Amino acid sequence: MPDSDLLRTALRRDFSNVAASSDRAWSRAPAVRVIDCVLSLNRNYDRFVVPRLDAFERQFPDVAAIHDLRDLMESAGSPAAFVKNSLNYNDPQRALTLSGVVDYLLNTALSAKSGTELERLRRWADNVRPPAHRELGIRGFGLAGLQYPWMLFGANTTKPDIHIRRYVEKAIGRHVSDIEALGLLEEAARVESISLRDLDTTIWEHSARRVSRCEDM
């Protein structure tokens, strides 16, 4: 049976009802969504990322726009100092990744002058596509990393992180690359006439949050 058929069979079995996620990630301020997409790389989302996002919102309620985030980072003296003092995370390399993503968005998605920040970010998310991640040159921020802000700002796509890849691999019985997982899920969502973004969050919440609950037992 072709990989695409195996994946669709698994999806019909496991997820008969694919619905939009109600997670706060989708409604936070743009600046906080950018922090989210960098902090969440290879870290436990509910235990590590969410508490830091919530604390940042409480401490800096006026930092909503991405240029506000850039100003705050500059006032800290360095990206590493900002991440350590404002996000309680001592990781200079992750700080450089965050700085690179902020600059990338300011120079691309927000270079246009028409529309609100969210409107410009949504236009960017609707138009940018792989392999744009190869042109970034941001260490530690590959395909899965860039797919997440695309999703957060409205693109109907998926981020092939470890949980998404693991599901696809289990369904088809072999290892897949990030780009293969993306392509297989794109085809599955198209054939099944379901939202790819909603499919991603359904798989992710089932996998990542179930694993997290089991670890806590």
C-alpha positions, 0 to 999 in steps of 0.5 A: 500500500502506498505511503499516502494510503497508509497515512490516510488510513491511520488518520481516519482510524485515530482522528475521526474528528479534526477540530481547530485548537483552542490553545492560547498560542493562536491568540497571543500577541505577535511578539509573544508568538515569536518567542513561542516559536523559538523557545518551543524548539526541542523543549517541553511545551506545557512545562517549559514554554507556557510558564515563560510566555505567561510570565513574560506577558505579565511582566511586559504587557505592553510588548505586543508588536515585534518591533517592541520586542526588538526594542526590549531585546536591545535595551537588555544589552544583548540577546543572551541577557534578554533571554536570561533575564526576561525569559528565565532561560540561560542559553546564548545560542537560543538567544541568537536564534530568537534575535535572528527570527525577530530580524527576519520577520521585521525585514520580510513580513513587516517590511510592507507598510500597508495594514496592521502588523497582524494583517502583514504577518498573515499575508506573509504566512499565506505566501511564504513556502518551503524551501524558504527555510534554507535561505534563512541562515539562522542556526538551529531554525530549520524547516520545523522551526519556520513552519511554526510561525507560519502556522501561528500567523495563519498559514494552513500548513504543518510543522514536522517536529518530532511528534508529527514525524513520529506519527507519520513514521508509525503510520507508514512504517519507515523513517521520514525526513521533515520535508517528506512528513510535510508532503505526506500530510499535505496530500492527506489533508487535501484528499481528506478535505480537512484543514492541514493546520487543524490536523497538525494541532490534533496530532500534536496535542494527542501525541505531545500532551499525552506523553507529557501526562504519562511522564507526570504519572 
